[in-house]
């Protein structure tokens, strides 16, 4: 009989961890494992919810119906699901799912417990949260870290022993294009250089710094446009619109909201930019690399593990608006260099950050744990 694995995540929102899980489960072997998915809640948001994506993979999806941050009912439903489903391994994703999973696992001594840590969370620095996280971590038999930077963060704040951590980088299978024409959709001139970024509108992502950098870029490149794609995750869109107004960038900076045609949009960019103030990994970087886009990004968190400075892109300090403008301007001024960086990035994504490599490494973690009596 195939081992039964339950993946358990906090939300079904559009975010890096959720998109990673979708990619992972699209590749995990159905011949080796029986796989199901559970989540605590489906948050209301502008972006399309992901529950249907997991169901489309042929997976049974369980909504545990959490209505509050602390939901005894959701915990009871998780315990009941594990008991009735007779799962052999529980793989949790994100802090609340880690916490609920570690509590539920106490009722099942034979249940193998794995978690993936997707971000170097700032809230681990709060003593009460760190204590809860350490208690949850102590129950894990393996902790999958998606970058060395995340591992360093866990060692510092949660004292997770290196012997329990397994490094598995995110991986990506390039997606087919849908024929979406970004320039035609938003009336962008065919000759205008396009700088773009994709990701939820959140303070962490540093969009305001990129907008200010665009004001500097337009002094030398008045025809350049900045396209910001993503749903408003934290109510920051009005602030971004006010900054665009203040800098007289109306028509030069376009906020599209959520769009699902990521490969088409990415391919339309001349330069992809990720100006994050902190970042767990930046799955969108792999999407840019898969489309052969040169990258300008912040030298923060896991990004230097993904983007090779001077080879597949240019890195600047977080919040450095002049540095962003200079790096983007350097690539606009040298299209040959930009193209070479994009091609090098595509090769790196294929060799280092493929879905196959991610799946193979994850399955190796499962198989080692499941082989233990």
LINQUI-V180388 format. One record per run of one state. SS is the DSSP state (hx for helix, st for strand, lp for the rest). FROM is the first residue (numbers start at 0). LEN is the number of residues. Records with the same first field share a line. If there is no record, write none. Layout:
# LINQUI-V180388
SS = FROM-LEN  FROM-LEN
This chain:
# LINQUI-V180388
lp = 0-2  11-4  27-5  41-9  56-3  63-8  85-3  93-1  105-6  117-4  125-1  139-2  145-2  157-4  167-4  172-9  186-7  198-2  201-1  205-1  220-4  229-2  232-4  246-3  250-2  257-4  268-2  274-8  290-3  298-4  306-2  309-3  316-4  333-1  352-1  370-3
st = 2-9  32-9  59-4  88-5  111-6  141-4  164-3  171-1  193-5  200-1  224-5  231-1  249-1  252-5  270-4  293-5  308-1  312-4  353-1
hx = 15-12  50-6  71-14  94-11  121-4  126-13  147-10  161-3  181-5  202-3  206-14  236-10  261-7  282-8  302-4  320-13  334-18  354-16
